Structure formats: C-alpha cells, structure tokens
Amino acid sequence: MFCARKQKPLRDLTNSRNKNANTWHSVNTRTSSGIHGSLRMFCSVLLLHVLAHAQGAQVPGHPIGKVTTDGDLIVLELDQGALGKTNLFDLAGRTLVFIPEGAGYRVENRALEWDADFGPEATDPEVTLHKFAFPFSGKSWNSLSVGTTGSIRFGPQEAVGGPGLRGPARAGGVSIARFDQLGEAAGTLINTVPAICVFFKPRMLGAHYEKELADRVVITWDLTEPFGNIQDFTWFKTVNRFQATLHRNGSIEMSYKELAAKDAIVGVFPLLSKTEERPLAVINFEPHSAAAAYVDLRKVRLDIVDGLFLKVTFETRGPVLTEGDSALPGVVYRLYFDTEKPPPTRTEAAHPSVIWAVRGVAPPGRGGSVSRYVAFGQGVSRNVTVTGNRISVQGILPTALRGVEQVAISAEVLGSGNQSEAGNRPQPYVVRMSGICSPEVHFSSLTRNDGPFAVVYESFHYLALPNPRDLACSVITALGDKFDFLAYYSDFRVDNQEAGTPSNGPMGGNVTGIGQTQRGLEGYCSKGRFQWGFNQPVYEGANQMQERPPEDAPIGNDHDITFYRHQLGERSSDGKMPPYVYSMSQIGHEMGHRWAAFISAKVKGETIPLGPTHWARGLQAPAVFPFLRPIEASAMGGSVWQDNFDGTYTQLDDDYYVPATGWSHLDLYLMGLISAAEVPDFFMLRNLVPAGKDAHGHPMFKADRTKVTIQNVIAAEGPRLPDVDHSQRNFNTGIVVIVEHGQKPSRELLERANGIRQQWIDYWAITTGHRASMTVSPL
C-alpha cells in the first residue's frame, strides 16, 4: 500500500542524530560461519525476559486457535490470519531502478541488469569515492559504509534505532536488534541515518566487491546465510548474489542475480525533514486526583507528521518522570488500536489489533546504567520524547491499520509495581484514519507512474511472531492448567532471523530466593501452575529440529554439533551421536531460565551479579550430572575453570551450550533439587585477560579470583523457598505442534516432536540426577 503525494525537503545529516539514542547492545552468539563471538551463550532472554517483567502488567493473552491432541503431543491449529501473512522475496532475476524526482524517487522494475565484472574484493566496510560525489538525502557524499548484511549507510557510524534495542553497525551499513521482526523493523529505520537497503538481512556473511567508474560505483555481494549452528536454518552454505549501482546523477539500481534467502528489507531511506504536523484527534480524560501526577492522564493527542507518521502524545496532570528516576521502571503509557466493526463501546470489550506502549525500564547488570523509556509496538519508533508533562512517540501505520477507515482507540497508564493508576480511562474513542500514507510498497507491482516517494521500501518476511501469552492461553484454556512448561514446534517459519526462540513466563509455583518472583499468571491464563515456555515455535526444518546433522555436513568449530560427531558417536554401537542434541540444548537452556540466572552474591559487603540471565563467563559452574561429556559447564552459562596456581586459569569448558549440558550445583539449588548444604564453595573470575592456550588448545586467562559461597547468595537473595524438602519434584511439559489454519501436522513434524519429547524426558532425568521427574502429557 502506498500514497503518492508532494514530497517534503530532506533534512541535513548534521541535524539527524537522536539525542535520546542509547547504546545498550543486543547480543549475537554467532558472527560468522564456523566462527562464534566470545559473547556469552544464547542470551535469549536478556531483553525479552527482563524488559517484559520489569515494565508493568502485560495485556492478557487469549486463544488464537483450535487445540486437539495427537498421542502425547498437543496440536494447535491457528485461527485464520492469526499470524498475518508471509511476504517472501519475489525479485530474483529483476533490477529495481530508483530515479530521483524532486526530493523523492520514482521506481521501475526491469529485467535483470548485471555487471559481471565485480572489481576487487573489499577488505573494509568504509568506501571512499575518488571520481565523483553521490547525491543522496540532500547531500553529496564522498564516502559510504557497506554492510556485510546487504545495506549501505552514509555518514558517521552511530547507534541505529532506539534505546536498548540496537547497537552500532559492527560490520558497516545499518543494523537492527537481534529479535526485531523484518516485517516491522524497516519502519524503525526511517529518519535514523541515510541508508540504502539492497537486501538487508541480519546474520548474512561472506564477501562484497567494489568497483568505481567515472559515473558510477558498483557494489556486489556474494553471501551465505549462517549455517551449521543451533540457531541456523541450514547445514550448508547458501548462494545469495545481488548488486547495487550508485550513479553520479543520484539514480540507484538494485539487481538480484540469485537469492536463496526469502526475507530481507529492500528500499531507500533518506532522512526527512519535519515540516508539517496536522492534528488528527484529541482524547480527553476525566481528572483522577488520587493518582500520582505523572500517571494522572488528562489527554492523548494524535497528530499526523509529514503525512507518513502517526504521533501520539500522552499529557498528564504533572511532569512525567525523567530518565534516571528510580521509580521509572514499571511505568507504562499504553495506547490500544481496535479495528473491529462495529467498534467496541466499552474498554473491557475491546480486542486491540495493535498496541503502542512506552515503558520505563532499567537495564540489568550494567554498571552506570540508568532507567529510561523505550517504546514498543508494531510500526512505532523506539525513541521517546519527554517534555514536562508530555511524553510522545511516533511511527508508521502498522499493517493491521492500513486501509482501515476508522479505529477505536483507548489508553491507560500503569504505575510502577504493576498497579494500574488509570482510573480515569475513557471509553474507546473512534478516530477516522485519513491522511496517513504508508512508505511500504510492493515493488513487483509498482510502475513509474507511482510516486514519487520520499521514503520507499518493502519488507519481505515470514509469518509474524506470536504473542507467547496467546500461545499459552490457547493450550491452557483448552486442556486445563496442568503444564509447568510449554514448548512449541511448527512446520512454518516465523519472522525471526534465528532458528531458536527466546523464552518467558509468569514464574508460577511461587518460588522465592531465586532473584525473580511470580507475576502475571492471569496473562497466561494460569491460576498458578504454568511457569515457563518458548516465545515462539521452532521450525521443523531448522537445524535444531533435525535428529542429527547430515553425514556430509561440514565440520564447524566447537560451538557446532558437527565438531563432536566422532566423540559423541563413540557412545553408541552404530557410531551415531545421540538424537536431537541441538533440541536438548535449546529446551534445557530455555526451561532452565525459569530459575536461573538472575541472582547476585553479597561478598564482604559487595554485591556481585552472577549473571544477569546467564551465568557470567568467569563463574565456576561445572555440571553436577553431565549429559554427554565428562566435563560440562552449566546449561545456563559459566565455565569449568582449572586453577593453574600461577595466577592463570584454563577454561576446560566454555559458556556456550553446545552440545547439550547439565546443570551446576547452583542451578540445582535454585531448582529446589539440592539443599544449600550440598552446594560446594565456588568462585568468580573477574577482569579476564587472555594468556594463550594450553597444550590441548584450551584458552587460558589471567584473572582476579573471588571466592563465593551459597551463604553469600542467600545473603543477597534470601533462602530458596520452598526448600529442598518441600519443593516441586514432578514436572509436566506440553509439547505443542502448531499448524496454520486448515492444515494438519506433517509426518515429519510429528516424528520430530515425538523424538524431542522422549529425549526431553531422558535429558531431565539424567541432568537432575533423577531427583526430579518430567512427564510430557497433554491430558
């Protein structure tokens, strides 16, 4: 969908830096094929868990499909359109031409134009032009930055996007957050940095080539999707060749020779100037003087900015809390958009199609960090503006609101501590959505008569990510509150660049002394049983749902399961490694987050975080009951350290969780399976400095050693309750296979889910030392 309209002047780069930009970084565990960064583990819940639980009450989930059973498996058939629609790449063998017109572009879709002479391979993302300056975004550029993942950025490297969710583009070009959906991320790139997305797909790797001529510069990418690792969708390299030609006259060509990947962002993102702001609606609230001034909502104002953006401003009785305020975490300003016809007349009857929220958050475990606001929601920019008693966000219209004539809008404010202060919330207010144009188009159907466009792009993507509360509610509402854990698998892909999934949950069971407390059971439709689950389904074609890697899969490094093929094959008579080792790495690690790793220890008056969310690399955390190898570090992180008694320490097993591993004494204590008296003293290594490798290739470090005891943990967190004599010992997991509306589970999906089910039961028994049991029963 798009609108042709008069274009506005482009803004100069010098005014483009967002003053509210943050430098929190999401964490990637694999930076190239066979090469993993030194960053800790999966880090799958570092943002998604901590932010979700620190920001106030969540919107309750609701069933999104029909639930049946198939033996010991649960089958969830989604409602029609529950996860939207796919939009997969359809431009292979074509060339897009962006032709400047005024301050915008016309677009032509032509037969492939391909320069087979790539020029030399680039060794640096930064490119200097010597023969001409390229006009883009209101300036002429003599340099540009080429991203390995298929984008071009102009201007200095800086954090792209909003607080807490993006870091600088490490390999040139632009970047998005680790778990950002491509279907939404393109809109958040607008007005961040001048950029061109040729085929922007995170985690791609390989070579790019550059050739400058008198009237153009040609940039060619030859990339593969990541392969071989637990987070990957393929065991082998894939072929992805595409090209960009930037002409002296400002025209841009994007050519697609061969693309195995089917999801990416394509488009041009010059900076826009804010020249026009038009009021759309004002929602007035009745006074609620009993509430704190910063949550006593008096007015919500909706404005249209430059015909492209919807701006939302919450106005309160008194000044909103400023960033850095200790009371900020947990505060939520939330706006609901409901597209149902007829529109709801009561707030409690509304079923919002889209939610925009501004949340106060505090980043965990980062020295010197302060609380701040972050915006969440489909289409909304992460950036938040605070002025006196007003707090504002803006974004493009998400897909669910495009082409909709009117929307019922309601709002609320939640104070910290999960307590709602929105006693003055009005009934839904009907707003006519006119005058807002989407910058997203379908390039395959565009003609030169369309436009010109100030910003124009298309997001190619798989199905949208489900709400994990909706998934839990679908199962629990149908089958009852009888599951401690829920794991989801599907025969379709969702809009995630990683094959794995983060995890989350309400932490049922009411356990204390583990650094987290129970909350939000009603959001998951649980009355007390449900504790933790996957956030989204794992695709049956992903590496981690394969029983074993193919025999001809290339051998990776020690973070790939192929590295251990011979060692693990020695365990069996047929020479094959145990089945579903990657799957056990995933499910064991994620369900372990129900208890770990959120704690600190108080040592000689100093509070030392042992995580957060994953045990620190320097924590001595050997597995008590190893799963596959004699020496294993905890599934939740940490390492196995050997003290060399000369000031150095050898890392015998690292903090990455491939192959699947068991749990440490500390984990088992937090799980309620051993007593405090059974936890031996351990230690934390800080200020790690590389000191070479030993004769077996194990890395060595110099470090400062701090002794830690379980009593130090109890001093910081309190005792684990219920204690070992009263803790839960019998657990039940729901293994859920998810299919689209009108579909039945494939044979492969059922076979693999059943294989994972059986291995999960065995894994749990082995790694807990048979001190707890696991069933997988839907009834």
WOTAZI-V911211 format. One record per residue. SS is DSSP state (~ for helix, > for strand, _ for the rest). NEAR is the number of other ideal C-beta (glycine too) atoms within 8 Angstrom. D_FIRST is the distance of its C-alpha to the first C-alpha in Angstrom with 1 decimal. Layout:
BEGIN
{{SS:NEAR:D_FIRST} {SS:NEAR:D_FIRST}}
END
This chain:
BEGIN
{{_:7:0.0} {_:12:3.8} {_:7:7.2} {_:7:10.3} {_:6:13.3} {_:3:16.7} {_:9:17.1} {_:11:19.6} {_:7:22.5} {>:12:22.5} {_:13:24.8} {_:9:27.9} {~:12:28.3} {~:4:31.5} {~:6:29.7} {_:13:27.1} {_:6:29.1} {_:7:28.3} {_:4:31.7} {_:9:30.8} {_:11:30.0} {_:9:32.0} {_:7:33.6} {_:11:33.8} {_:6:33.0} {_:12:31.6} {_:9:33.9} {_:9:33.4} {_:13:36.3} {_:13:35.7} {_:7:35.1} {>:7:35.9} {_:10:37.1} {_:8:40.5} {>:8:40.5} {_:10:39.8} {_:8:39.8} {_:3:42.7} {_:8:40.4} {_:10:41.4} {_:12:40.4} {_:9:37.1} {_:11:36.5} {_:12:34.0} {_:13:34.5} {_:13:35.3} {_:12:32.3} {~:12:30.8} {~:13:34.2} {~:13:35.8} {~:12:32.9} {~:9:32.1} {~:10:35.7} {~:9:36.5} {_:13:33.8} {_:11:34.9} {_:9:34.2} {_:8:31.3} {_:9:29.2} {_:9:31.1} {_:13:29.7} {_:7:29.5} {_:9:29.7} {_:12:26.7} {>:12:28.4} {>:7:31.7} {>:14:34.6} {>:7:37.5} {>:10:40.0} {>:9:41.1} {_:5:44.6} {_:8:44.3} {>:15:40.5} {>:14:37.9} {>:12:35.0} {>:15:31.7} {>:13:29.4} {>:12:26.1} {_:8:24.6} {_:6:21.7} {_:7:18.4} {_:10:20.7} {_:9:19.1} {_:7:15.6} {_:5:14.7} {_:6:15.3} {>:8:13.2} {_:9:16.0} {_:11:16.6} {_:6:16.6} {_:12:17.6} {_:9:21.3} {_:7:23.3} {>:12:20.8} {>:13:20.6} {>:14:17.7} {>:11:19.0} {>:13:17.8} {>:10:19.7} {>:10:20.6} {>:8:20.3} {_:6:21.6} {_:8:20.4} {>:12:17.1} {>:13:16.2} {>:12:15.3} {>:16:14.4} {>:10:16.4} {>:12:16.6} {>:9:20.4} {>:6:23.1} {_:10:24.6} {_:8:26.6} {_:8:28.8} {_:10:31.8} {_:4:34.3} {_:5:36.5} {_:10:34.9} {_:9:37.6} {>:7:39.3} {>:7:37.9} {_:11:37.0} {_:3:39.1} {_:5:37.3} {_:11:33.7} {>:9:34.6} {>:13:34.6} {>:6:36.5} {_:13:35.8} {_:4:39.1} {_:6:38.4} {_:7:35.5} {_:7:33.1} {>:13:29.4} {>:9:27.4} {>:12:24.4} {_:10:23.2} {_:11:25.8} {>:10:28.7} {>:6:30.6} {>:11:31.2} {_:6:34.3} {>:9:33.3} {>:12:30.4} {>:14:30.2} {>:15:29.1} {_:16:28.1} {_:14:29.5} {_:13:26.2} {_:15:24.3} {>:14:23.3} {>:14:24.9} {>:15:25.8} {_:14:27.4} {_:8:30.1} {_:3:32.3} {_:6:31.7} {_:9:30.9} {>:9:29.4} {_:12:25.6} {_:12:23.9} {_:15:25.6} {_:13:29.1} {_:12:30.5} {_:12:27.6} {_:12:27.6} {_:9:30.4} {>:9:30.8} {_:13:29.5} {_:5:32.8} {_:8:32.2} {_:10:30.4} {_:17:26.7} {_:14:24.6} {_:12:25.0} {_:11:23.5} {_:10:25.5} {_:10:27.2} {_:10:25.4} {_:10:21.9} {_:11:19.1} {~:15:16.9} {~:12:14.0} {~:12:14.8} {~:13:16.9} {~:15:14.6} {~:13:13.7} {~:15:17.5} {~:14:18.3} {_:13:16.9} {_:7:20.0} {_:12:22.5} {_:12:23.8} {_:13:22.8} {>:14:21.5} {>:12:20.2} {>:17:19.0} {>:14:20.1} {>:15:20.2} {>:14:20.7} {_:14:22.2} {_:9:24.9} {_:11:28.4} {_:14:28.3} {>:10:31.6} {>:10:33.5} {>:8:34.2} {>:13:32.5} {>:13:34.0} {>:13:34.1} {>:12:35.3} {>:10:35.6} {_:8:36.5} {_:6:37.2} {_:7:33.8} {>:10:31.5} {>:12:31.4} {>:14:30.4} {>:15:29.5} {>:14:29.6} {>:16:29.1} {>:10:31.1} {>:14:30.3} {>:12:30.9} {_:15:29.3} {_:13:32.0} {_:13:34.6} {_:14:37.7} {_:14:37.2} {_:12:36.7} {_:12:33.2} {_:15:32.2} {_:9:30.7} {_:9:33.1} {_:12:36.8} {_:7:36.4} {_:8:34.7} {_:10:31.5} {_:8:30.5} {>:16:27.5} {>:11:27.9} {>:14:25.4} {>:16:25.9} {>:13:24.8} {>:12:26.4} {>:12:26.5} {>:11:28.0} {_:8:30.3} {_:7:28.2} {_:9:25.2} {_:9:23.1} {>:13:21.9} {>:13:22.0} {>:13:20.9} {>:14:22.8} {>:14:22.9} {>:11:26.3} {>:8:26.6} {>:13:24.6} {_:8:26.1} {_:12:23.6} {_:8:20.3} {_:11:18.6} {>:12:18.0} {>:14:15.8} {>:14:15.2} {>:12:14.4} {>:12:16.3} {>:14:17.1} {_:11:19.5} {_:14:20.9} {>:13:19.8} {_:9:22.4} {_:8:22.3} {_:6:23.2} {_:8:21.8} {>:9:21.9} {>:8:21.5} {>:9:22.8} {>:10:20.7} {>:9:23.3} {>:8:26.6} {>:12:28.1} {>:7:31.9} {_:12:34.1} {_:6:37.7} {_:8:40.1} {_:12:41.2} {_:6:44.1} {_:4:45.3} {_:12:42.3} {_:8:42.4} {~:10:41.1} {~:11:38.2} {~:13:36.8} {_:16:37.8} {>:17:34.3} {>:9:34.6} {>:10:31.2} {>:14:27.5} {>:11:25.6} {>:14:21.8} {>:11:20.6} {>:14:17.6} {>:13:18.2} {_:13:17.0} {_:10:14.0} {_:13:12.3} {>:10:14.6} {>:13:16.2} {>:12:19.9} {>:12:22.3} {>:10:26.1} {>:16:28.8} {>:10:32.1} {>:16:35.3} {_:8:38.9} {_:8:40.1} {_:9:39.0} {_:11:36.7} {_:9:38.3} {_:8:38.1} {_:9:37.2} {_:7:40.4} {_:8:41.7} {_:5:43.2} {_:8:41.9} {_:17:38.2} {_:12:37.5} {_:14:36.4} {_:17:35.0} {>:13:31.5} {>:12:29.3} {>:13:26.7} {>:13:23.9} {>:13:22.6} {>:14:19.4} {>:15:20.0} {_:10:17.6} {_:10:20.4} {_:4:21.5} {_:4:23.9} {_:11:23.6} {_:12:26.6} {_:6:29.6} {_:8:31.2} {~:10:30.0} {~:4:31.7} {~:7:29.9} {_:13:26.4} {_:8:24.4} {_:9:21.8} {_:9:18.4} {>:12:18.1} {>:10:21.0} {>:14:21.4} {>:12:24.9} {>:14:27.2} {>:14:30.2} {>:15:33.5} {>:14:34.5} {_:11:37.5} {_:9:37.3} {_:10:40.0} {_:6:43.0} {_:7:42.2} {_:3:45.0} {_:4:44.3} {_:7:40.9} {_:7:40.0} {_:11:37.9} {>:13:34.5} {>:13:31.2} {>:14:28.1} {>:16:24.7} {>:8:23.0} {_:11:19.9} {_:8:16.3} {_:11:14.5} {>:12:17.8} {_:13:19.8} {_:14:23.2} {_:11:25.0} {_:14:26.9} {>:8:28.7} {>:10:32.0} {>:6:33.9} {_:5:36.9} {_:10:35.8} {>:11:32.1} {>:14:29.7} {>:12:26.1} {>:14:23.0} {>:10:19.4} {>:15:16.1} {_:12:12.4} {_:10:10.9} {_:13:11.2} {~:7:9.2} {~:10:11.8} {~:13:11.2} {_:9:7.6} {_:3:8.1} {_:9:11.8} {_:5:14.2} {>:9:16.9} {>:12:18.0} {>:15:21.6} {>:16:22.5} {>:14:25.8} {>:14:27.5} {>:10:30.5} {>:16:32.6} {>:15:34.8} {_:13:37.9} {~:11:39.3} {~:5:41.2} {~:9:38.5} {_:7:39.9} {>:9:37.5} {_:12:38.5} {_:13:35.9} {_:8:38.4} {_:11:36.9} {_:10:33.4} {_:11:32.2} {_:7:30.7} {_:15:26.9} {>:10:25.5} {>:9:22.8} {>:11:20.2} {>:6:17.8} {_:11:14.5} {_:5:13.9} {_:6:13.4} {_:11:11.2} {_:8:8.1} {_:12:6.4} {_:15:7.9} {>:11:6.3} {_:14:5.3} {_:6:7.2} {~:11:10.4} {~:8:12.2} {~:5:10.5} {_:11:10.3} {_:7:13.3} {_:8:15.4} {_:3:14.6} {_:11:11.2} {_:13:11.7} {_:10:13.9} {>:15:12.2} {_:14:14.6} {_:12:13.1} {>:14:10.8} {>:14:10.8} {>:12:10.0} {>:12:12.0} {>:13:14.0} {>:12:16.0} {_:11:18.2} {>:11:18.4} {_:10:18.3} {_:10:21.7} {_:13:23.6} {_:8:25.4} {~:13:29.0} {~:13:30.4} {~:13:28.4} {~:19:30.0} {~:16:33.4} {~:15:33.2} {~:13:32.2} {~:15:35.4} {~:14:37.8} {~:9:37.0} {~:8:37.7} {~:13:40.6} {_:4:42.1} {_:10:42.6} {_:6:44.5} {_:13:42.6} {_:12:43.3} {>:13:40.6} {>:14:37.5} {>:16:36.1} {>:15:33.0} {>:16:32.4} {>:14:29.8} {_:11:29.1} {_:11:25.5} {_:10:24.1} {>:14:22.2} {_:12:20.2} {_:12:23.5} {_:7:25.0} {_:10:28.4} {_:12:29.9} {_:12:31.8} {_:14:30.9} {_:13:31.9} {>:14:34.0} {>:12:34.6} {_:13:36.4} {_:12:38.5} {_:12:41.8} {_:13:43.6} {_:10:47.4} {_:6:48.1} {_:13:49.4} {>:8:50.5} {_:10:51.9} {_:12:49.0} {_:6:47.0} {_:6:44.4} {_:5:44.8} {_:9:43.5} {_:8:40.5} {_:10:37.6} {~:12:39.1} {~:7:37.5} {~:12:34.0} {~:14:34.8} {_:13:36.6} {_:13:39.9} {_:5:43.2} {_:8:44.7} {_:11:44.6} {_:17:41.2} {_:11:41.3} {>:14:38.7} {>:14:36.1} {>:14:33.4} {_:11:30.0} {_:13:28.1} {_:13:29.3} {>:17:30.8} {>:14:29.6} {_:12:32.4} {_:6:31.8} {_:12:32.2} {~:15:35.5} {~:13:36.7} {~:13:36.5} {_:10:38.7} {_:6:42.4} {_:8:43.5} {_:11:42.2} {_:6:42.8} {_:4:46.2} {_:3:44.9} {_:10:42.4} {_:9:43.3} {_:7:45.4} {_:11:43.6} {_:8:45.2} {_:6:46.7} {_:11:43.3} {_:12:42.4} {~:12:44.1} {~:12:45.2} {~:10:47.5} {~:11:49.5} {~:11:49.7} {~:6:53.5} {~:7:54.4} {~:12:52.7} {~:10:53.8} {_:7:57.4} {_:7:57.0} {_:9:56.9} {_:3:59.2} {_:4:56.6} {_:6:55.5} {_:7:51.9} {_:12:50.3} {_:10:49.7} {_:8:46.5} {_:11:43.2} {~:15:44.4} {~:14:40.9} {~:14:39.9} {~:13:43.0} {~:16:42.0} {~:13:38.7} {~:12:39.9} {~:15:43.1} {~:14:41.6} {~:15:38.8} {~:12:41.1} {~:12:43.6} {_:15:41.3} {_:9:42.4} {_:9:45.6} {_:13:45.1} {_:13:44.9} {_:9:44.6} {_:13:48.2} {>:11:50.5} {>:14:54.2} {>:10:56.6} {>:10:59.1} {_:3:61.9} {_:4:59.9} {>:6:56.8} {>:7:53.6} {>:11:52.2} {>:9:48.7} {_:14:49.0} {_:14:45.2} {_:10:42.8} {_:12:41.0} {_:14:42.7} {>:16:46.4} {>:12:46.9} {>:11:47.9} {>:11:51.3} {>:14:52.1} {>:11:54.8} {_:16:53.2} {>:11:54.7} {>:15:53.9} {_:9:56.8} {_:10:56.2} {_:11:54.5} {_:15:52.3} {_:12:52.8} {_:10:54.7} {_:4:57.8} {_:8:56.2} {_:14:52.7} {>:14:51.0} {_:16:49.3} {_:14:46.0} {_:16:44.9} {>:16:45.8} {>:14:48.9} {>:14:51.2} {>:12:54.7} {>:12:56.8} {>:8:60.3} {>:6:62.5} {_:9:64.4} {_:3:66.8} {_:4:66.5} {_:4:63.6} {>:10:61.0} {>:13:59.1} {>:11:57.8} {>:13:54.5} {>:9:55.4} {>:11:52.0} {_:9:48.9} {_:12:46.2} {_:9:43.8} {_:12:43.8} {_:12:44.0} {_:11:45.9} {_:13:45.9} {_:18:48.6} {_:13:50.5} {_:15:50.8} {>:15:53.2} {~:11:55.9} {~:15:53.7} {~:16:50.9} {~:14:53.4} {~:15:54.9} {~:12:51.5} {_:11:50.9} {_:12:54.2} {_:12:55.9} {_:9:58.6} {_:8:60.5} {~:10:60.6} {~:4:64.0} {~:8:62.6} {_:11:60.3} {_:5:62.2} {_:7:61.9} {>:13:59.1} {>:11:57.9} {>:14:55.0} {>:15:55.0} {>:8:53.4} {>:6:53.1} {>:10:52.7} {>:7:53.7} {>:7:53.6} {>:7:57.1} {>:6:56.7} {>:6:57.0} {_:8:59.9} {_:3:61.5} {_:4:59.0} {_:5:55.9} {_:9:55.2} {>:9:53.9} {>:13:56.4} {>:12:55.9} {>:8:58.0} {>:12:57.1} {>:6:58.4} {>:9:59.4} {>:10:59.2} {>:8:60.9} {>:13:58.9} {_:9:60.4} {~:10:58.9} {~:7:60.8} {~:11:58.8} {~:14:55.6} {~:12:57.2} {~:8:58.1} {~:10:54.5} {~:10:52.8} {_:6:55.7} {_:7:56.9} {_:15:54.7} {>:8:54.9} {_:9:55.5} {_:10:58.0} {_:9:58.8} {_:5:61.2} {_:5:58.7} {_:12:55.3} {_:9:53.1} {_:9:54.1} {>:7:52.3} {>:12:48.6} {>:12:46.1} {>:14:42.8} {>:13:40.2} {>:14:38.7} {>:15:35.4} {>:17:33.6} {>:13:30.0} {>:14:28.3} {_:8:25.0} {_:10:25.2} {_:5:27.6} {_:8:29.0} {_:4:32.5} {_:12:33.5} {_:8:34.5} {~:5:38.1} {~:8:37.3} {~:14:35.4} {~:12:38.4} {~:8:41.0} {~:14:39.5} {~:13:39.0} {~:11:42.6} {~:12:43.8} {~:15:42.2} {~:12:43.6} {~:8:47.2} {~:13:46.9} {~:16:45.7} {~:11:48.8} {~:8:51.0} {~:13:49.4} {~:12:49.8} {~:10:53.4} {~:11:54.3} {~:15:52.6} {_:13:53.9} {_:9:57.4} {_:7:57.3} {_:8:57.5} {_:12:54.5} {>:9:53.1} {>:11:49.6} {>:9:48.7} {_:11:45.5} {_:6:45.7} {_:8:43.2} {_:4:45.9}}
END
